[in-house]
């Protein structure tokens, strides 16, 4: 469960996007996006337990995953800023934005977590060392490990989405615009940091070759 919370709680792109969508569209939209992230976290927990070693130490693998991830974060950041502008120009009496699609939110959470190099590093580099201290037989204890990860990540998604959806009941156009604006800038900031990280990886890979 702590492994699941360790993957879900730190403020990153997924939590930023859950907050934005739960504020605008309510609990189920934020929950669906979080479930997309939970799906990937549980999948990585299974792979970590089965193959119990680092598998992303090659620059080519990190670049292959990281480049689409940077593009996705950049796209979401730009769309967030666009949504902020729309809120500023909306009729002040109209305080209920259109809810997003839960299916689209789930797919977004799926892709954001799948294409996040930090998520890969957490599950395939940091976690194996910790799992060794939890159990001597990760493969046999796989169901328990995956259940703990599922409970931890899903519990956080439910609480976080619920709190933001409740806060969204008191929404106003100006602070929805502020939330989208800040969220967009944060997402773009994560995209820039990820891009710089990829440049470093590419440089190291070139020198190794």
C-alpha positions in Angstrom: 0.0 0.0 0.0 2.9 2.4 0.7 4.3 1.6 -2.7 1.0 2.6 -4.2 0.8 5.8 -2.2 4.4 6.5 -3.1 3.5 6.4 -6.8 0.2 8.3 -6.5 0.6 11.0 -3.8 3.5 13.1 -5.0 2.4 16.2 -6.9 3.0 15.5 -10.6 1.3 15.9 -13.9 -1.4 13.3 -13.2 -2.4 14.9 -9.9 -2.5 18.3 -11.6 -4.8 17.0 -14.3 -7.0 15.2 -11.8 -7.4 18.5 -9.9 -8.3 20.4 -13.0 -10.8 18.0 -14.3 -12.4 17.3 -10.9 -12.9 21.0 -10.3 -14.5 21.5 -13.7 -16.3 18.2 -14.4 -16.9 16.7 -11.0 -15.8 13.5 -9.2 -16.3 10.9 -11.9 -14.1 12.7 -14.5 -11.2 13.1 -12.0 -11.8 9.6 -10.8 -11.7 8.2 -14.3 -8.4 9.9 -15.0 -6.9 8.6 -11.8 -8.1 5.1 -12.7 -6.1 5.3 -15.9 -3.0 6.0 -13.8 -3.9 3.2 -11.4 -4.1 0.8 -14.3 -0.5 1.5 -15.3 0.8 1.5 -11.7 -0.7 -1.9 -11.1 0.6 -3.2 -14.4 4.1 -1.9 -13.6 3.9 -3.5 -10.1 3.2 -6.9 -11.9 6.1 -6.5 -14.3 8.4 -5.4 -11.4 7.5 -8.5 -9.4 7.9 -10.8 -12.4 11.1 -9.4 -13.8 12.6 -8.0 -10.6 15.4 -6.0 -12.1 15.9 -2.6 -13.8 14.8 -2.7 -17.5 15.0 1.0 -18.5 18.8 1.6 -18.1 19.2 2.0 -21.9 19.0 5.5 -23.3 17.0 4.3 -26.4 14.2 2.9 -24.2 14.0 6.1 -22.1 14.0 8.3 -25.2 11.3 6.2 -26.9 9.0 6.6 -23.9 10.0 10.1 -22.9 9.6 12.0 -26.2 5.9 11.1 -26.5 5.5 11.9 -22.9 6.9 15.4 -23.3 4.6 16.0 -26.3 1.6 14.9 -24.3 2.4 17.1 -21.3 3.0 20.1 -23.7 -0.3 19.5 -25.4 -2.2 19.2 -22.1 -0.5 22.4 -20.8 -1.5 24.4 -23.8 -5.1 23.1 -23.6 -5.2 24.1 -20.0 -4.1 27.6 -20.8 -6.7 27.8 -23.5 -9.4 26.6 -21.1 -8.3 29.4 -18.7 -8.8 32.0 -21.4 -12.2 30.6 -22.1 -13.2 30.9 -18.5 -12.2 34.5 -18.4 -14.4 35.3 -21.4 -17.4 33.3 -20.2 -20.5 34.9 -19.0 -20.1 35.6 -15.2 -23.5 34.1 -14.5 -22.5 30.8 -16.1 -20.6 29.0 -13.4 -21.1 25.4 -14.5 -18.6 24.3 -17.2 -19.3 21.4 -19.4 -18.2 18.1 -17.8 -15.6 16.2 -19.7 -15.9 12.6 -20.9 -14.9 10.0 -18.4 -13.6 7.7 -21.2 -11.4 10.5 -22.5 -10.2 11.2 -19.0 -9.3 7.5 -18.4 -7.3 7.4 -21.6 -5.5 10.6 -20.7 -4.5 9.2 -17.3 -3.4 6.0 -19.0 -1.1 7.8 -21.4 0.2 10.3 -18.9 1.4 7.5 -16.6 2.5 5.1 -19.4 4.7 7.8 -21.0 6.2 9.3 -17.8 9.9 8.3 -17.5 9.7 9.1 -13.8 7.0 6.5 -13.3 9.2 3.9 -15.1 12.1 4.8 -12.9 10.0 4.5 -9.8 8.7 1.0 -10.6 11.7 -0.6 -12.3 14.6 1.0 -10.5 13.6 2.3 -7.1 10.8 -0.3 -6.2 12.8 -3.5 -6.8 15.2 -2.5 -4.0 12.3 -1.9 -1.6 10.4 -5.0 -2.6 13.4 -7.1 -1.6 13.0 -5.8 1.9 9.3 -6.7 2.0 9.4 -10.2 0.7 12.0 -12.8 -0.2 9.8 -14.2 -3.0 8.3 -11.4 -5.1 6.7 -13.7 -7.6 4.9 -15.8 -5.0 3.8 -12.7 -3.2 2.7 -11.0 -6.5 -1.1 -11.0 -5.6 -0.5 -9.3 -2.3 1.9 -6.7 -3.8 -0.5 -5.9 -6.5 -3.5 -5.7 -4.1 -1.5 -3.3 -1.9 -0.6 -1.1 -4.8 -4.2 -1.1 -6.1 -5.6 -0.2 -2.7 -3.0 2.6 -2.1 -3.3 4.2 -5.5 -7.1 3.9 -5.8 -7.6 5.2 -2.2 -5.6 8.3 -3.0 -7.5 8.9 -6.3 -10.9 8.6 -4.5 -10.0 11.0 -1.7 -8.2 13.5 -4.0 -11.0 13.5 -6.6 -13.7 13.7 -4.0 -12.1 16.7 -2.2 -11.6 18.6 -5.5 -15.1 17.7 -6.7 -16.6 19.1 -3.5 -14.5 22.3 -3.8 -15.8 22.5 -7.4 -19.3 23.0 -6.1 -18.3 26.5 -5.1 -16.5 27.3 -8.3 -16.4 30.7 -9.9 -15.2 31.5 -13.4 -12.3 33.6 -12.2 -10.8 30.9 -10.0 -11.5 28.1 -12.5 -9.5 30.3 -14.9 -6.8 30.6 -12.2 -6.8 26.8 -11.6 -6.5 26.1 -15.3 -3.8 28.7 -15.8 -1.7 27.4 -12.9 -2.3 23.8 -14.0 -1.3 24.6 -17.5 1.9 26.4 -16.4 2.8 23.5 -14.1 2.2 20.9 -16.9 4.4 22.9 -19.3 7.0 23.2 -16.6 7.0 19.4 -16.2 7.3 19.1 -20.0 10.4 21.4 -20.0 12.0 19.5 -17.1 11.3 16.1 -18.9 12.7 17.5 -22.1 15.9 18.7 -20.4 16.2 15.2 -18.8 15.9 13.6 -22.2 18.5 15.9 -23.7 20.9 14.7 -20.9 20.1 11.1 -21.6 20.6 11.6 -25.4 24.0 13.2 -24.7 25.0 10.3 -22.4 23.9 7.8 -25.0 25.8 9.5 -27.7 29.0 9.6 -25.7 28.6 5.9 -24.8 28.3 5.0 -28.4 
